[in-house]
Amino acid sequence: MVIRQLTLEDVDAYWALRLRAIREHPESFGASYEEEKELSMDAVRARFPSSEDGFALGAFERNELVGMVGLSREKRRKLRHKAMIWGMYVSSEHQGRGIGRRLIAAVQDRARQMDGLEKLILYVVIGNAPAQKLYRSMGFESFGIERNALKLGDVTYDEDLMVYSL
């Protein structure tokens, strides 16, 4: 298992895995599959996170991208002490093998090297017990609940707002 920062050379594999994640778990992502699948690869490349304030990490097994997670730091001066973790996903056939734990640990390690960054924030759908358990075991603490955070048709989902202090 290799975990490394994704680059534009990985964009096709990244996008395929992201679309799979959104399609298989629509309740866990703010993006919708129907909207995202319509994006051109040029648009995907243009918004691909690859700066000192935003990046995506990938977990590779035998050169196949099997998991990913992103980080986006706030840009405004009064908010630059925090960053958001987004897009966490491990393919179903690779779950239960510690890949998610390694991805989160890699984000935490990299975040500690970012000057002035003090905390990481993430949102996880309440009811996604494996993800909530993972984040708690990695030092994240709940600081609130957003009721009806996501809405799919007539069904709403609450999110657990979690923070990790660097």
C-alpha positions as CSV (number, residue, x, y, z in Angstrom):
1,M,0.0,0.0,0.0
2,V,1.3,3.4,-1.0
3,I,-0.2,6.7,0.1
4,R,0.9,9.8,-1.8
5,Q,-0.4,13.1,-3.0
6,L,-2.5,12.9,-6.2
7,T,-1.3,14.9,-9.2
8,L,-2.9,15.8,-12.5
9,E,-1.5,12.5,-13.9
10,D,-3.9,10.8,-11.5
11,V,-7.0,12.8,-12.4
12,D,-8.7,10.1,-14.4
13,A,-8.4,7.5,-11.7
14,Y,-9.3,10.1,-9.0
15,W,-12.4,11.2,-10.9
16,A,-13.5,7.6,-11.6
17,L,-13.2,6.7,-7.8
18,R,-14.9,10.0,-6.8
19,L,-17.9,9.3,-9.1
20,R,-18.1,5.8,-7.7
21,A,-18.1,7.1,-4.2
22,I,-20.9,9.6,-4.9
23,R,-22.9,7.1,-6.8
24,E,-22.6,4.3,-4.2
25,H,-23.1,6.6,-1.1
26,P,-25.1,9.6,-2.2
27,E,-26.0,10.3,1.5
28,S,-22.4,10.8,2.4
29,F,-21.4,13.5,0.0
30,G,-22.6,17.0,-0.7
31,A,-22.0,16.6,-4.4
32,S,-24.6,14.7,-6.5
33,Y,-23.7,12.0,-9.0
34,E,-26.1,13.4,-11.5
35,E,-24.4,16.8,-11.5
36,E,-20.8,15.6,-11.2
37,K,-21.0,13.0,-14.0
38,E,-21.8,15.9,-16.4
39,L,-18.6,17.7,-15.8
40,S,-16.0,17.7,-18.5
41,M,-12.5,16.4,-17.7
42,D,-11.2,19.9,-18.4
43,A,-13.5,21.2,-15.7
44,V,-12.3,18.4,-13.3
45,R,-8.7,19.3,-14.0
46,A,-9.4,23.0,-13.5
47,R,-10.7,22.4,-10.0
48,F,-8.3,19.6,-9.1
49,P,-6.8,20.4,-5.7
50,S,-3.1,20.9,-6.1
51,S,-1.8,23.8,-4.1
52,E,-0.2,24.4,-0.7
53,D,-3.7,25.1,0.6
54,G,-5.5,22.2,-1.0
55,F,-4.5,18.7,-1.9
56,A,-5.8,15.1,-2.3
57,L,-4.1,12.0,-1.1
58,G,-4.6,8.6,-2.7
59,A,-4.1,5.1,-1.4
60,F,-2.7,2.8,-4.2
61,E,-2.6,-0.9,-4.2
62,R,-0.7,-2.5,-7.2
63,N,-0.9,0.9,-8.9
64,E,-4.7,1.0,-8.5
65,L,-6.3,4.0,-6.7
66,V,-8.4,2.3,-3.9
67,G,-8.9,5.2,-1.5
68,M,-8.7,9.0,-1.3
69,V,-9.1,12.0,0.9
70,G,-8.8,15.7,0.4
71,L,-7.9,18.8,2.5
72,S,-8.8,22.4,1.8
73,R,-7.4,25.2,3.9
74,E,-9.4,28.3,4.5
75,K,-8.0,31.2,2.4
76,R,-9.3,34.2,4.4
77,R,-6.8,35.6,7.0
78,K,-9.1,35.2,10.0
79,L,-9.9,31.6,9.0
80,R,-6.5,30.3,7.9
81,H,-6.0,28.5,11.1
82,K,-8.4,25.8,10.0
83,A,-8.8,23.3,7.1
84,M,-11.6,21.0,5.9
85,I,-11.2,17.3,5.2
86,W,-13.4,16.3,2.3
87,G,-14.1,13.4,-0.1
88,M,-12.9,10.6,2.2
89,Y,-13.6,7.2,0.5
90,V,-12.2,3.7,0.4
91,S,-13.6,1.3,-2.2
92,S,-15.9,-1.3,-0.7
93,E,-13.7,-4.2,-1.7
94,H,-10.7,-2.6,0.2
95,Q,-12.5,-1.5,3.4
96,G,-11.7,-3.0,6.7
97,R,-8.0,-3.2,6.1
98,G,-6.8,0.1,7.7
99,I,-6.6,2.1,4.5
100,G,-9.0,4.8,5.8
101,R,-6.9,5.1,9.0
102,R,-3.7,5.5,7.0
103,L,-5.3,8.1,4.8
104,I,-6.5,10.2,7.8
105,A,-3.1,9.8,9.5
106,A,-1.4,11.0,6.4
107,V,-3.6,14.1,6.2
108,Q,-3.0,14.8,9.9
109,D,0.8,14.4,9.4
110,R,0.8,16.7,6.4
111,A,-1.5,19.3,8.2
112,R,1.0,19.5,11.1
113,Q,3.6,20.8,8.6
114,M,1.4,23.6,7.4
115,D,2.4,26.8,9.1
116,G,-0.3,28.3,11.3
117,L,-2.8,25.5,10.8
118,E,-4.4,24.6,14.1
119,K,-7.4,22.4,13.4
120,L,-9.0,20.1,10.9
121,I,-12.8,20.0,10.5
122,L,-14.9,17.3,8.8
123,Y,-18.6,16.4,8.5
124,V,-19.8,12.8,8.7
125,V,-23.3,11.6,8.2
126,I,-24.8,10.4,11.4
127,G,-25.5,6.7,10.9
128,N,-22.2,6.0,9.2
129,A,-20.9,4.3,12.3
130,P,-17.6,2.9,10.8
131,A,-16.6,6.4,9.7
132,Q,-17.6,8.0,13.0
133,K,-15.7,5.4,14.9
134,L,-12.6,5.8,12.7
135,Y,-12.6,9.6,13.1
136,R,-13.0,9.4,16.9
137,S,-10.2,6.9,17.1
138,M,-8.0,9.3,15.2
139,G,-8.6,12.1,17.8
140,F,-11.6,13.9,16.2
141,E,-14.2,15.2,18.6
142,S,-17.8,16.1,17.9
143,F,-18.7,19.8,18.3
144,G,-22.2,19.9,16.9
145,I,-24.9,18.3,14.7
146,E,-26.3,19.9,11.6
147,R,-29.8,18.7,11.3
148,N,-31.1,18.0,7.8
149,A,-27.6,18.8,6.4
150,L,-28.2,16.8,3.2
151,K,-31.4,16.1,1.4
152,L,-32.0,13.4,-1.2
153,G,-35.6,13.6,-2.5
154,D,-37.7,13.7,0.6
155,V,-35.1,12.1,2.9
156,T,-32.8,14.2,5.0
157,Y,-29.6,13.3,6.7
158,D,-28.0,14.8,9.8
159,E,-24.2,15.4,10.0
160,D,-21.8,15.1,12.9
161,L,-19.5,18.1,12.8
162,M,-16.0,17.0,14.1
163,V,-12.8,18.7,14.8
164,Y,-9.2,17.6,15.4
165,S,-6.8,20.0,17.1
166,L,-3.3,20.0,15.7
